[in-house]
Amino acid sequence: MKSEELLDLVLNAISERHGEDTEAYDMRGISILADYFVATSATSSRQLHAIANSIIEACHEANFYDYRVEGNHDSEWLLVDLGDVVVNIFSEDARAFYNLEKLWADGKRVEIEED
C-alpha cells in the first residue's frame, strides 16, 4: 500500500472517531523514519483507544497488517507505527506537554479536508 493511501486510511479512521486538532506532516525527503507523521487529540482515555482501534480495524479491512502499537490502557499517548505513516494519539494534556509538532516543523503540513 502506498504511503498516500495509508495516510488517507488513517485520516478517515481518525475522523470516524472524532479525533480533534488532527495534523499531518509530509516528511518525505526530510526524515528517514516515515513519509508522514500524524498527530490527533482525544478528550478521554476511551476515545484515545477508540481512535487507535479504528485505525487498526481500517488496516485489517485493507489487508494491511504491518503495524505496531506502543502504549497501554493507562497511557495518555498511543503511537501507531504503520511504517510509512506514524500516528500519535494524545490526550489534550500530553499533546501540549510533548509538543511533537515542533519537531516536524521542517515538513510540509498536509491539508486535511474536514467532513
Backbone bond lengths (Angstrom), bond angles and torsions (degrees), N, CA, C in turn:
res aa  C-N    CA-C-N  psi(-1)  N-CA   C-N-CA  omega(-1)  CA-C   N-CA-C  phi
1 M - - - 1.445 - - 1.526 108.46 -
2 K 1.321 117.02 132.91 1.459 122.18 179.14 1.524 110.11 -68.67
3 S 1.317 115.15 151.81 1.462 119.28 -177.15 1.534 112.07 -62.93
4 E 1.329 118.09 -32.87 1.468 120.77 177.88 1.525 110.97 -65.56
5 E 1.331 116.91 -39.76 1.464 121.44 177.89 1.531 110.47 -66.34
6 L 1.307 115.48 -40.95 1.458 120.78 178.55 1.532 110.45 -64.23
7 L 1.322 116.90 -40.73 1.460 120.69 177.13 1.529 110.25 -61.30
8 D 1.319 117.76 -45.34 1.471 121.05 178.45 1.521 111.21 -60.13
9 L 1.318 116.64 -42.79 1.462 121.73 178.60 1.536 110.02 -59.12
10 V 1.313 116.18 -45.82 1.465 122.27 -179.30 1.528 110.71 -63.79
11 L 1.317 117.09 -47.80 1.458 120.42 -177.69 1.526 111.50 -63.84
12 N 1.321 117.47 -37.24 1.463 120.70 176.48 1.525 111.15 -65.90
13 A 1.332 116.51 -42.39 1.467 120.80 179.63 1.525 110.87 -64.16
14 I 1.326 116.92 -39.69 1.467 120.90 177.78 1.527 109.92 -64.87
15 S 1.301 116.25 -44.09 1.460 121.18 -179.16 1.527 111.69 -61.82
16 E 1.333 116.31 -39.19 1.467 120.81 179.88 1.529 111.88 -61.17
17 R 1.323 117.16 -29.66 1.466 121.55 -179.16 1.520 111.88 -104.63
18 H 1.316 115.92 13.97 1.463 123.24 172.45 1.529 113.65 60.66
19 G 1.347 115.71 43.34 1.459 119.12 172.04 1.521 108.58 -60.19
20 E 1.309 117.07 147.85 1.463 121.50 -175.87 1.520 111.24 -111.91
21 D 1.334 114.60 147.61 1.465 121.99 177.12 1.528 111.86 52.57
22 T 1.312 116.36 44.57 1.461 120.58 -178.80 1.526 110.36 -71.33
23 E 1.316 114.95 131.00 1.455 121.99 177.30 1.519 108.93 -131.02
24 A 1.327 115.57 142.51 1.468 121.55 177.11 1.519 108.32 -130.79
25 Y 1.322 115.60 142.04 1.457 121.99 -178.81 1.522 110.10 -126.40
26 D 1.315 115.64 130.57 1.457 123.05 176.35 1.519 107.35 -84.63
27 M 1.317 116.12 112.46 1.458 121.56 -175.45 1.529 112.64 -109.04
28 R 1.340 116.11 11.30 1.468 119.40 179.96 1.526 109.30 -60.90
29 G 1.329 116.24 131.83 1.451 121.96 -178.33 1.521 113.58 82.50
30 I 1.334 117.00 -5.38 1.465 120.95 -178.76 1.530 110.52 -114.20
31 S 1.324 116.21 -42.98 1.460 121.35 -177.21 1.519 110.33 -121.46
32 I 1.303 116.36 140.30 1.460 120.12 175.28 1.536 111.44 -88.62
33 L 1.335 116.72 -6.92 1.461 120.48 -176.41 1.518 112.97 -76.83
34 A 1.338 117.18 -40.08 1.461 120.46 -177.40 1.522 109.03 -162.52
35 D 1.343 115.49 159.43 1.464 120.39 176.20 1.521 111.21 -78.80
36 Y 1.343 116.29 -34.95 1.454 120.77 -177.69 1.530 109.96 -135.87
37 F 1.316 115.03 140.33 1.456 122.11 170.05 1.521 107.40 -115.58
38 V 1.319 116.26 136.09 1.458 122.16 -178.57 1.524 108.15 -126.38
39 A 1.328 115.63 141.24 1.467 121.48 173.98 1.520 108.07 -132.17
40 T 1.324 115.77 139.08 1.454 121.50 174.86 1.517 108.71 -145.82
41 S 1.318 115.92 159.71 1.464 121.08 -179.29 1.517 111.06 -115.78
42 A 1.311 115.11 151.18 1.461 123.06 175.96 1.522 107.61 -125.14
43 T 1.319 115.65 146.97 1.463 119.79 -177.91 1.522 113.28 -88.14
44 S 1.338 116.99 -8.92 1.465 120.79 179.00 1.520 109.34 -150.74
45 S 1.316 115.24 163.64 1.457 120.70 176.59 1.536 110.59 -61.92
46 R 1.304 115.52 -38.46 1.467 120.64 179.78 1.529 110.72 -62.01
47 Q 1.327 117.16 -44.47 1.459 120.60 179.12 1.527 110.47 -67.86
48 L 1.322 117.75 -38.80 1.458 122.14 178.85 1.532 110.27 -55.43
49 H 1.312 116.17 -47.38 1.464 120.41 -179.78 1.527 111.79 -73.42
50 A 1.324 117.29 -31.92 1.470 120.24 177.24 1.523 110.89 -64.79
51 I 1.319 117.36 -38.08 1.462 120.80 177.26 1.528 110.28 -64.14
52 A 1.327 117.01 -47.05 1.470 120.30 178.76 1.524 110.54 -60.29
53 N 1.326 117.42 -44.39 1.467 120.65 179.20 1.519 111.82 -63.99
54 S 1.325 117.24 -36.19 1.460 121.39 177.98 1.529 110.90 -63.78
55 I 1.323 116.20 -40.56 1.472 120.48 177.66 1.524 110.11 -64.28
56 I 1.319 117.08 -44.98 1.468 121.25 -179.66 1.522 110.85 -63.76
57 E 1.328 117.54 -43.79 1.468 120.91 178.07 1.526 111.39 -61.37
58 A 1.321 116.92 -41.97 1.466 120.62 178.60 1.527 110.68 -63.89
59 C 1.314 116.79 -37.83 1.470 120.34 176.86 1.519 110.76 -63.12
60 H 1.318 117.03 -45.13 1.463 121.01 179.30 1.522 110.87 -61.61
61 E 1.341 117.21 -42.32 1.465 120.81 178.72 1.522 111.32 -61.96
62 A 1.336 117.37 -29.79 1.460 122.75 178.76 1.531 111.88 -91.75
63 N 1.338 116.47 9.12 1.466 122.64 -178.28 1.531 112.29 57.28
64 F 1.314 115.36 39.49 1.458 122.25 176.57 1.523 107.37 -114.65
65 Y 1.333 115.63 115.94 1.466 120.06 -174.03 1.530 112.87 -121.72
66 D 1.318 117.14 7.60 1.454 121.56 -176.38 1.530 109.89 -93.31
67 Y 1.321 116.39 77.18 1.457 121.03 -179.05 1.519 109.68 -144.16
68 R 1.325 113.72 165.95 1.464 120.81 177.72 1.524 107.90 -143.92
69 V 1.311 116.77 140.13 1.462 121.74 179.39 1.524 108.44 -115.82
70 E 1.327 115.44 130.36 1.462 121.60 177.27 1.522 108.61 -113.53
71 G 1.309 116.48 137.39 1.455 122.86 -178.54 1.516 108.62 120.96
72 N 1.320 115.82 169.58 1.459 119.50 -179.24 1.521 110.19 -137.21
73 H 1.312 116.18 -171.90 1.462 122.15 -175.55 1.530 112.64 -58.69
74 D 1.311 117.35 -31.03 1.464 121.73 -177.64 1.529 113.58 -93.23
75 S 1.323 117.00 -0.99 1.461 120.84 -175.74 1.525 112.69 -70.72
76 E 1.318 114.82 148.12 1.454 121.51 172.31 1.524 110.66 -102.56
77 W 1.350 114.98 5.74 1.454 120.67 -179.83 1.529 106.32 -149.28
78 L 1.312 116.39 120.13 1.455 121.74 173.92 1.514 108.66 -113.16
79 L 1.313 116.32 138.86 1.448 122.09 176.69 1.519 107.69 -114.97
80 V 1.312 116.32 126.80 1.459 121.96 175.53 1.519 106.10 -112.68
81 D 1.332 116.17 109.60 1.463 122.63 -177.48 1.520 108.20 -97.65
82 L 1.334 115.43 111.09 1.462 121.60 179.49 1.522 110.96 -105.55
83 G 1.311 116.72 18.46 1.461 120.66 -178.78 1.518 110.61 85.51
84 D 1.327 117.26 -88.75 1.461 121.70 -178.59 1.523 113.14 -76.05
85 V 1.323 116.94 -17.01 1.460 122.08 179.11 1.531 108.21 -129.43
86 V 1.320 116.00 126.23 1.454 121.69 178.45 1.531 107.65 -114.71
87 V 1.336 115.81 125.14 1.458 121.70 -175.44 1.526 109.54 -112.98
88 N 1.317 115.89 128.92 1.458 123.12 176.52 1.515 108.00 -112.17
89 I 1.318 116.87 121.48 1.456 122.67 179.57 1.521 106.42 -114.54
90 F 1.329 115.84 118.41 1.458 121.57 -172.60 1.513 112.10 -118.49
91 S 1.328 115.37 153.28 1.458 119.43 158.97 1.529 104.80 -71.09
92 E 1.305 117.45 161.74 1.468 120.00 -179.02 1.530 111.33 -61.04
93 D 1.330 117.38 -41.18 1.465 121.05 -179.39 1.526 111.91 -66.32
94 A 1.330 116.72 -43.58 1.468 120.53 -179.29 1.522 110.70 -64.64
95 R 1.329 116.48 -39.36 1.472 119.13 179.92 1.525 110.54 -63.74
96 A 1.306 117.30 -43.41 1.465 120.59 178.68 1.530 110.96 -64.02
97 F 1.327 116.90 -38.90 1.461 121.47 -178.10 1.529 111.73 -67.29
98 Y 1.338 117.77 -48.90 1.466 121.39 -174.78 1.521 113.48 -81.16
99 N 1.338 118.08 -30.89 1.462 122.90 175.55 1.533 112.96 46.00
100 L 1.330 116.47 50.20 1.465 120.92 -177.85 1.516 113.62 -62.39
101 E 1.316 117.57 -28.14 1.463 119.36 -179.39 1.528 111.84 -56.48
102 K 1.310 116.95 -28.03 1.462 121.04 177.42 1.538 110.45 -61.31
103 L 1.330 116.63 -35.31 1.471 120.92 178.85 1.522 111.86 -69.11
104 W 1.317 116.40 -24.48 1.468 120.91 -175.49 1.519 112.61 -99.03
105 A 1.314 117.99 13.28 1.463 122.56 -174.06 1.528 112.96 -59.12
106 D 1.330 117.97 -25.60 1.468 120.46 179.24 1.525 112.23 -76.57
107 G 1.319 116.80 -16.21 1.460 120.68 -179.95 1.511 111.68 -79.48
108 K 1.317 114.68 163.42 1.463 120.68 177.82 1.527 108.03 -88.11
109 R 1.319 116.37 123.40 1.456 119.93 178.75 1.522 109.64 -69.43
110 V 1.331 115.67 129.98 1.455 121.69 -178.45 1.521 108.60 -85.82
111 E 1.326 115.32 132.46 1.464 120.58 176.37 1.519 108.12 -73.93
112 I 1.325 116.09 124.40 1.467 121.47 -178.84 1.512 108.30 -107.84
113 E 1.318 115.62 123.76 1.457 120.53 178.42 1.508 109.29 -80.41
114 E 1.313 116.40 127.17 1.470 121.66 177.62 1.505 109.40 -85.04
115 D 1.334 116.67 138.41 1.476 120.86 177.59 1.493 111.07 -80.23
